[in-house]
Amino acid sequence: MTIPPDIEIAQSAKLKPITEIAAGLGLNEDDIELYGKYKAKINPSVLKDRKDKPDGKIIVVTAVTPTKSGEGKTTMAVGLAQAMGQLGKKNIVVLRQPSLGPVFGIKGGAAGGGYAQVLPMEDINIHFTGDLHAITCAHDLLTSLMENHVFRGNKLDIDLKSVMWKRVLDIESRALRKIVVGLGDKNGGVPYETGFEITTASEIAAIHAISSDLMDCKRRMGEITVAYNSKGEAVKAKEIGGVGAMAILMKEAVKPNLVQTLENTPAIIHGGPFANIAHGCPSLAAIKTALKLSPYVILEPGFGADLGMEKFLNIASRAGGLKPDLVVVVATIKALKRHAGVKYRDLKESNPEKVKEGLPILANEVDNARKHGLRVVVCMNHFYTDDPKEIDVVLNWAKEEGVPAAFTDTVLKGGPGGTELAELVLKEVEKGSDFHHLYPLDMPVEEKIRTIATNMYKVADIELSAGARSDLRKIIKLGADKMPICMAKTPLSLTDNDSILGMPPEGYVLPIVRLKPSTGVGFIVAYCGDISTMPAHPSKPAANDMDIDEDGVIKGLS
């Protein structure tokens, strides 16, 4: 069965005015700020006024370690929200904001797919309400103030060879990964090597997603470690100055964005740090607001359970005092076959044996959720190429393991295609959970990293490079060793090598090449191999297929 392109489905949908969506959540015109007819910011007073109201239940939608084609996690989160709406269950789906880099690069749109989308799709993907622009400006303002400080005499004794703060841009560009600035005349600044990262790799993007409000955002930005001085001591943003100006730029960006799904159920889209280099979760402000407005909150962290889910459970939930109730693990038949070594060109061919060989990757993510005391439901994203014999392999495995499982057709059918999954989720979420974190904060840094790697990735051990051990000594000297760990790792493998599919080889040791204290957001980034913070365009960027006509109708965005 074929369906129209995503953008055509989105453009033919009947949207309700966002004021109606807000009213359905008990919000009046003073509670929201309109961004046109179909988008709105939710005022911080909404959360403050409802601080004593009981929270709803958190349903985390995650996935197996994805293949390069993705497994439809966002689509499943939106589809589940629509399906629960079909059952008359009030809910809010909370998603991350798309970055322009991947939208114009390899990914295209990031608002769901088929008949499970959030709308207005074009606006959400392109600029939205300007949050990422605000983050970009705040980040680069700090960069310029730091460089001006050095040019004006460098009273803080900043060592230009140990500057950690680069520039950011929300467009992919490999040529900007490493640059040299200050090459003009005597008024052109001081020369030093630096570079660009993509905006969603900025620590301010992570701060935006973990702050409780504007003042918390301002405080955290002041704690950013920008560089080290010649004595190896940290130089913080608040010492350089301009934190108040940065907060002014973030004033509107900290407010959650309210939109709707294709079936007019409410959606909040806010926060978007990358999950392979940051914590990859929607903002705590968005999640906490949703929890006060609805009995069920469907939440989607980035990438697979080994990255986004783990970071939500051990970083964001800890920072926000949240207690998740249930995890939905999304998988596909094609992903299981791919993790068993089937080549992309052969994925459409029926191969039950390879599906069976790929099941350990699904079992691992189920185990990862259970390690945190959470109940699990498996969701199989149904494709027309799935053979009933392949489906039986998964369902029989799930039955033997005692894991509720359902195949869904929300891409083709919208909410009605996901009601079986919704019924399972509603049944399981009422059974309660025993949520707990994977490690205590006072555990030594190396042991925290080892705990994540051996439990979540199932590698045999970790090995810190000489550079990482030097970084660790510096972190301990700074007194920053009690923060949680944020693993920076390829999303396509449980190892540091994206060519290793399925479970890691026996005895595999995960290399940790660098440690970075992100003192503003409040975690230590552990780099597993060479991780780029500025993506690059593929041979055929998605932007090449996009266009707009004289009536303002956008084409090619999917």
N, C-alpha and C positions, 0 to 999 in steps of 0.2 A: 504494500500500500504506500503510495506516495502522497505527500502533502505539499502545500505551497511553501516557498521560502519563508524563513522566520520573519523577515521584515514585512512581507506581504500579509502574513497573519496578524502581525502587530498593527499594521496600518489600517486593517479592516475591522479591528476590534472596536467595541462600543465601550468607551471609557466613561466612568462616572466622574463628575466634578470632585476634586479631592476634598472639598468641604463635606460631601456626603460620606466619603470613606472615613474622614475624621469624626463625623457625627456618630457613625456606627461604633466608634471606640470611646464615645462619651466626651469627645473634644469639641469645644466651641470655637468661635472665630478668634477669641483672644488667646487660645492655646496654640495656634498655628500661624505661620507667616507664609503667605502664598508666593510661589514662584511660577506664575502663570496659572492656568486652570487645573492642571493635573499633577502638580508637584507642590510640596509644602515643607517648610522646616517646622519641627516641633519645639516649642519654647521650653527651656530648662525648667520653668515653673511647673510644668506638668509632672515631672518626676518629684520635685520638692513637695508639691501639694499632696502627693499620694504616697509619701514615704512610709506611712503606717499601714498601707493597704497590703494584704498578703500577696506574695509573688505567685505567678503562674508556674507551670512546669516547663523545664527546658528539654527539648528534643534536639539532639545534635545529629545533623546529617553529615556523614563523612563517607569515605570510599576506600577501596583497596588502593594500593600503590598504583597510580594511573599509568596507562600507556600513552604514547604521544598523541593519540586521537582523543584522549579524555574519556571519562566514563559517565558523564551526564549528571554530576553531583548537584550542580545548581538547578538543573532541570528537575531533578528528583525532589529537591527541597521545595521548589515552587509547586510542583505537581502534588506533593503531599499536602501542602497548605490548601490548594484548591480542592483536593479530595476530602480533607477534613471539613472544608466549607460545604461540600456536597452532603456531608453527613450532619450538617447543622451545628458543627462544633466551631465556636469562635476561636480564631487563632491569628497570629501575626508571624510572617516569615521575615527573618532578619538576615540580610545578605551583605557581602562586601561590595564596595564600589569598584567598578572597572577602571583600569588604568588605560590612558590613551595609547601608551606604548604597545601593549599586546593587542589592543583593538585594531590598530593600524598595521601591526606586525603579523604575527602568526595565528593569533586566536580569533580575530574578528570580534563580534559582539559577545557580551558576557552577562546577558539578562535572561538566561534560560533558552529554551528552544521549542519549536513546534507549538503545541497548544498548552504549554506550561511556561509562560513568560511573565516577567514583570514589565510594566508599562508606565510611561511612554518610553519604549525601547530605544529610540534614537537619542532622546535627551539623556537617558541614563548612561548610555555608552559615550556620548560626546559632550563633554563639559559638565553636564548635570547641573548642580547648584554651585559649582566653583570651588568645592572643597580642596581638590588636589591643586588647583591654581594657588589657593591661599597657602597650602603647605609648601609649595615650590617657592613662593615669595618669602615666606618666613625663614626657610632654610637658607636661601641665597642671601638674604639680608644679614644673617649671622656670619656667613662667609665673608661678605664685603666688609663688615665691621671688624672682623678678625684681621683681615689683610690691611685695613686702614690703621688698626692699632700697631701692627708691625711697622708700617711705613712711617708712622708718627713717633717712632722712638722705641717701641717694643718694651715698655716698662714691665710687662709680665714675663719678659725673657722667653718668649715662645720660640721653641726650636722648630724651624721650618721643615726639618727632616722627620719630625714626629707629629705633624699636623694630621688629625684624624677626620677633620671636617672638610668635605669636598663641596662640589656644586651639584645641583640636581636639575633634571629636565624630564618632563613626562612624555618624551618621545624617544624611541630607541635610536642609538647612534654608536656604533663600534668605534668610530674615529675619536670620540670624546672620552673613551675609557681612561686614557693617559694623556695629559697635556702639560705644557709648561706655560705659566702665566708670568706677567711682569716683565715682558721683553721690550717694552717701549723705552722712551727716554727717561731722564731722571725723575720725572713725575709719573711714570708709568707703573709704579709699584715695585716691589721686591721680587725678583725671579725665584720661583720654586716649582717643583713638580707636583701636580695635583691631578684632578680628573673630574668626570661627571658620573653620577649614579642616576638611576631612574627615580622619579619622585617617590614611588611607593617603597623604595629601599631606604629613604631618609628616616633617621631616628625620629624626626618630627611626625612622620606618618604613623610610626608605632606609638608615639606619645598621644597623637590625636585619637588613636583607637583604644588607648588604655586609660585616658583621663576621665575623671568623673564629671568635671565641669571646666569652665574656662580658667578659673583660678588654679585648679589642679594642673591644667595644661601649662599655664604660665610658670608655676613652680617647677614642674618637671623640665621644661625647656631651659630654665636657669641652671639645672643640674647637669646638662649635657657636657661631657668631656670633649672639648674642641681640639685640644692639643696637649703636649707636655712641654714643660720648660727644660732648660739645660740641665737641671738637677733631677729630671725624671718625675717631677711632680705634676699632677693634673691641673690643667687650666680650664675652668668651667665657663660656660656662656655668661653666667651672671657677673663674672669678673670683667668680661669684655664690655658688657653693657648692651642695651637695646632689647632686653627681654620684654619690656613693656610694649615696645613697638611691634615685636613679633606677636605678642598676645593680641594686639589690635588687629593684625592681619588674620588671626585665627578666630576672631570674635563670632562670626557667623558659621564658620566651618565646624565648630564644636556641636552645633545643633543637629540632631538626627533628621534625616530626610524621609518623608512619608510619600509613598506612591501606592500602586495597586497591581494585582495580578490580572491576567487575562480574564479571570472570572470574578473580578472586582473584590477579592479578599485583600485585606491590608498588607502592605509590605513596607519595611523600614530598611533602607539601604544606606549604610554609613560606615566609614572606616575601610581601609583597604591595603594595609601593609602586606607585602609578599610573604607567603608562608614558607618559602625555601630559604629566606634570609632574615625574616622577622617572624612575629608570632601569628600573622595571617588570619586574624579574626575580625569580625565586625566590631564596632566600637562598644565599649562597656556602657556608654551613655545610651546607645540605641537598645542594647539588650536589657538594661535595667528599666528603661522606659517601657519597652514592650511587655516586660514581666508585670508591670503595674496596670497595663491596659487589657490584658488578655489572659485567659486561663491556660493557654498553650502557646509556647514560643518555639518556632522551628528555626534552628540556627545552623548556618553553614560556614565552618572554617575552611581555609584553603587547602588544596591538594589532598593527599590521602591521610589515613588515620595515623600513620607514622610521623607526619608533620603537623598539619593543621589541628587535628583532634588532640594530639599529645600536648601541643602548645596551648590550646584553649583550656585543657584540663589542668595543666601545671603552671601556666603563667597567667592567663587572663582570668580564669576562675578564682585563682588565689588572690589576684589584685582586686577583684570585684566582690569577693566573698560570695561567689555563686556556687550553687549545688545542682549540677546537671542531673537529670532524671533517667534519660534513656539515650542510647546511640543507635542510629540507623546506618548500617554499612551498605553502601551502594557498590554493586559489581555488575559486570556484564559477562556473557559467555565468551565474547571475543577477548576480553581482558584476561580471563582465566587461561584461554588457549595461548594468548601471546606470552604470558608469564611461563607457560610450559614450553616455549620455544617455537611456536608456530609462526611462520613469517606472515607479514601483513597481507601479502597477496593470496594467502591460503586461508585466511580467517573465516571466509564465508562458507567454506566447505565443512560439512558435518564431521566432527571428530570427538566423540564422547570420551575416548581414552585420554586425549589431551586436556579436555575439561577436567577430568579427574586428577591429572597430574598438576593442574594449576590450582587446585583447591587449597593447598597449604598457604598461599598468599591471602586467601579469604579467611582461612582459619586463624592466621596470624593477627589480622585486624580485629576479629571477634575476640581473640585472647587479649589483645591490647586494651580493648574497652573493658573487659571483665577484670583486668588487673587493677582498674580504678574503681571497682565495685559497682559497675553499671550494667544494667540489662541491655540486651542487644536484639535488634530485629534486622534481618538481612533483606535487602531490596535488590532484586535483579532487574536492571533496566532492559526491557524486552526489545529485541530487534527482529525484523521479519526473517532474517537468516537463521535464527535460533531453531535448531532441530529439537522436536519433542524429546528425543533420546538424550540430548545434551541437557535439556531442562531437568529431566528426571534425575540425572547425575547430581545436580546441585540440590534439588529438593530432597532426595534420599539422604544426602550427606547432612543437610540441615536437620532433618528428622532424627537421624542417629545422634547428632550432637546436641539435640534439644534446643535448637535455635529457630524461633519463628521466622518464616521466610515467605516472600511473595514476589511474583513477577508483576511488573507494572507497565502500562501502556499510556502514560500521561502525555508523552510527546504526540502521540496519534489521537488521543481521545480527551486530553485535559483531565480535569478532576475525576470524572467517572472512570477513567482508566486506572485510578489509584486507590479506589475505595477499599479493596481487599487489604492493601498495605495500611491504609489509615485505620481500619478496624483492628488490625494486629497491634499497631502502635498505641492506640487508645486503650486497648486491653492491657498491654504490658506496662505502660507508663503508670497505671494506677497501682501496680504492685510495689512501687517504691524502689529505692536503690540504697546502696551503702557507699556512696561516693567518698573517695579519699585520693590524695595526691600520691604520685609515684615515689617521691623522695622528700625528705625534710630539707629546709633551707640551710640548716647548720651543717649538713653533710659537706665534706671537702669537695671542692670544685671538680677534681678529677673523678671522684666517686659518683658525683651527680651525673656527669657525662657518661661514665661507664654504666650506670643504672639505666639510663635512657637507651643507650646503644644495645646492651645485652638483652633488655626486656622488650623494647619496641621493635628493634631491627633484627634481633636474634643473632647478632654477630658474636664471635667468641670473646673479643676483647677490644680495647682501644689502645692507641699508641700516640702519645703527644710528641710532636717534633721538638727540636731544640728551640725553635722560635716560639712555639706554643708554651713551652715551659718558662721561657723568658717572660712571655706575656702573663703567665700565671703568677710569677713572682711579683710582677708589677701590680696585678689585680689585688693580691693579698696585701701589698704595701699600701694600696689605696683604701683598704678596708671594704672592698666591694665584693668579697668572695661569698657573701651570704645571699646573693641574688639567685633567682632561678636561672636555668640554662635554656638558651634558644639555639637549637641546632641549625646550622646553615648547611644544607645538603641538597643534592639533586633530588627532585621529586619523583624521578622515574625509576628509582631503585632503592632497596633497603640498605644499600651500601653507598659509597662515594662514587661509584662507577655506574653511569646510567646504561651501560651495555650489559650489566649483570641483572638478568630478570629473575623473577621468582625469589625463593629464599636464598640467603647468602651461602656461599660454599662453606663446607665444614672447616672450622678453624680460622675463618676470616677475621682479620684484625682491621678495625676502622681507623684510618689516620686522622688525627686532629692537628691541623697545620697552623692554626692561629686562634687566639682568644681575644675578644674585644669587649671591654666593659661599656655597655650602653647605660650609663649612669642616670640618664634622664628618664628613659622608659622604665628602667629597673630590671635588666637582665644581662647575662653574659652570653655573647654570641660565640659559639664554638664552630669553627669552619672545618668541614669535612672535605678536604681536597680543595681544588681551585673553583671557587664559586664567584661568578660574575654578578656584580650589582648593577650593571648597565647592559641590558639585552641588546641584541642586534637583529636587523631584519632578515628574514629568510630570502631565498632566491626569488620568490614571488610574494611580496608583502600583500597583506589583505587590502591595504589602501589602494592598490592598483585596480581593484574591482569595484571601488566605491565611486558614486557620482551623485549629483543633485541637479534637478531640472529647474526651469524658470518658475515653477510653482512652489519650489521649496521641498519637493518630494525627494527623499534620500533613497538611493538604491545601492544594493551590494553589501549592505551591513547585515551580518548574520551571526 
